[in-house]
Amino acid sequence: MKSRKSIFYRLFLLVYIIAMWTFKNPFSFMSLNVFLAWVPIEFGILFGCLRNKWQYLFGGLWLLFFPNIPYLLTDFFHLQALDIYQKQGLFRSDSYYWFLYLLLILPIFIMVLVGMKQALELTKRIPYLRNYPRLSLLALAFLSGIAIYIGRFERIHSIELVLHPLSTFVLLVGSWSVEKLQFVLIFMIIQCTIWFLLNELKIVKIED
């Protein structure tokens, strides 16, 4: 049953990414964003499946690409591209705009729920992190908040840490401002709240 869910999950993502890339619409950029959020989830699955030295490689890659998952939450601001809201608090009933609404929010909810739940589990399994799971999640939320900030405002992607590690590291740890600190703290609160709710509700994971 879990295998069927895994196949359906991957098939849905593949169809979504191809369709959004092929058929141009206001949210076509979501094909790339969803793909980048999918990458760490697959790395996390490989980390959980392997029992050799490659396990640690995929664990590191998961940590590197994880911020792409909560980064999707910033895409909600693109809803302003839809001409739905009218004067006097009324909404348009045009099905085209509501279909676009679905295309934006559905993958965000799916990827964030699956990816954040996976993070809860992996922090209990990765060496050194599993000894301090709550502290590890807090540190992960902090680093993710910084990565989301430079990704959204500096337009730096995760792959830049591989291609230009020094300059990207400087952006991560340096050049602080009040606005940057506030942004990071806000996203730390958002991520920690999601983890708290997932832990309390005990949502079932999608696994290989």
N, C-alpha and C positions, 0 to 999 in steps of 0.2 A: 504493500500500500504506500509506504514511504517512497519507494522507487517511482511509482506512478505520479505521486505529487511532485517529485523532483523533476521528472520528465516534463510534466505539464507546466511547471514553473519556468523551466529553461525555454520551453517552446514559446510560451507567452512572451518572454523577454525578447527572444530572437525575432518573433513576428513583429512585435512593437517597434524594435530598433530599426528593422528593415523598412517597415511601413512609414515610420516617421521620417526616415532619411529619403525615401523614394517619393512620397507624396508631400509636396511642400505646403506648409501651413505655418501659422504664427509661432507654433511650438516645435518646429522641426529640430531645433537645437537640443531637444530632450533626448534625441537618439544618442548623441554623444554623452550627455550627462548620465543617462541611465546605464550606458555601457561602462562608463568609468566607475559607477557605483556597483555594477555587477562584478567587476574584476576582483575587488577585495573579498567578496563573498565566496567566489570560487577558490581564491587563495586560502581562505579560512577552511573551506571544506577539504582541500588537499592537505592542509596542516593536520586536520583531524584524522585523515585516512592513513597517512604515511607513518611509518615507524623506523625511519632511517635519517641520515644526515640531511636529506632534502626537506625534511619536516621543518627544520629551523629556518631554512631559506624561505619557505612559503609563509612561515610565521612572521618573518621580517617584512616580506612583501605585503602581507595583510596589514601590518601596522603602518606601512608606508602609504598604502592606498585607502585605508579606512576613512579618512576625512571626506572622501568623495561621497560617502553615504549621507552623513548629516548635511553636507553641502546642498543636497537636493532641496532641503527645507527653504533655502533662499529663493528657489525658483517660484515659490508662491507669489512673489511680487510681480511675476509676468502675467498674472491674471488681469492686470490693468489693461492688457492689450485687447481684452474682450469688451465689446460694446454692449454690455448687458445692463449695467446700472443706468437708470434714467432719473429724471427729476421727481421730486416728491416721494422718494424712496421706493419707486416702482422698478420692477425688473422686466426685461424683455423675455418673451417666451420662445424666441427663435431657437429651434432645436440644433441648428448648426453651431451656435455659440456654446450651448450646453454640452454638445458632443466634444468640442475643443476643451471645455472645462474638465470633462471626464478624462481626456487624453493627458492632461497635465497632472491632475491630482492622484489618479489611480496608481501610476507607477511610483510616485513619490511615497504614498502610503505603503505600498508593497515593499519597496526597497529599504525604506527606513525601518519598518517593523522587522523584516527578516535580518537585515544587517546589524541592527542594534541588539537584537536578541542573540545573534551569533557572537557579538562582542562580549555579552554577559558570560557566555559559556567558555569562550577562548581564554579570557582572563583568568579562568579557574584552571586552565590546562597548560598555558605557556609557562615554562620555567621562569622563576624569579617573580613573575606577575601573580602566579597562583597563590603565593604566600600572603599577598596583600591585595585581594581582589577589589575591595572598595577604593583603596588608595590608587590602584592601577587604573580603575575606571575614571577616577577624578583626574589623574594625570593625562589619560587618553582624551578626556573631554577638553582639557586645557590645550593640549597640543592640536587637537582637531579645530578648536575655536580659532587658534592662530592661523592654521592652514586654510580654513574657510575664509578668514579675513583677507589673507594675501591672495587667495584664489579669486575672491570676488572683487577686491579693490586694486590689486596689483596684477591680476590676470596671470598668476603663476599656477601651473598645474603640477600634480604629484610627480609626473615624469621628470620635471625639472630637477628634482633632488638627485636623480640618476645622471642627467645630462650636465647640469651645472650645480653640483652639490655645495660648493663654497658660497656662491652668491645667494643661493636659495636659503642656506642655513643662516646667513646674515639677515635676510628678510624675516626669517622665523623668530630669531632671538633679539634682533636689534630694531631700531627705528620705532620706538614705542610712543604712543600718544594717549591722551585721555579717551579719545574716541575708540581707539583700538582696544584698550583695556576694557572699556564698557561693552564693546561688541563681543570680545572673548568671554567675558563673564556671563553675558546674556545667553550665548550658545552653550556655555557650560551648564547653566541652569536648565536649558531646554533638553540637552542630552541626558543629564542626570535624572530629570523628571521622567523621560521616556524609559530609562533603565529601571527606575523605581516602579513605574506602572507595569512594565513587562514582567518584572520579578514578582510583583504582587498578583498579577492576573495569570501568571504562568502560561503564557502563550506557547503553543507547541511549535517547535522549530521545523524548518524545511531542511532536510539533510539528505546526503547522498545514500 
